Amino acid sequence: MKTSRRHFLHHVMVVGAGMAPALILSRAARAADEKVSESDPTAKSLGYVEDATRVDKARFPAYAAGQRCGTCSLFQGKSGDAWGGCVLFGAKLVASGGWCSSYTNS
Ligand code: SF4
């Protein structure tokens, strides 16, 4: 059986259209799993660290032991999550045990 060019193109378009949602979803999933880097400019300006015990206490004297992302009002993860979203970092994740100078618990 000889495949016409039109038939071939139709097949490519149908298969391609079927794959598009999967590609979009995998890109979204990747973006959602991306962790905030301490070297990110916003993270640096806020003094974000993945481990709150490493907070630069000279630079951020308001830091109090025990403060961490997991207890911050801006943390969007669930209790017990190691990583979760933060209002300040869009789709990127912050460490539950991390901290930044915007910490609030009101
Ligand atoms: S605002 Fe809160 S949750 Fe977000 S990085 Fe700072 S301390 Fe962590």
Residues whose N, C-alpha, C, O or C-beta is under 5 A from the ligand:
A	BS01	SF4	R68 C69 C72 L74 F75 C86 V94 G98 W99 C100 S102 Y103
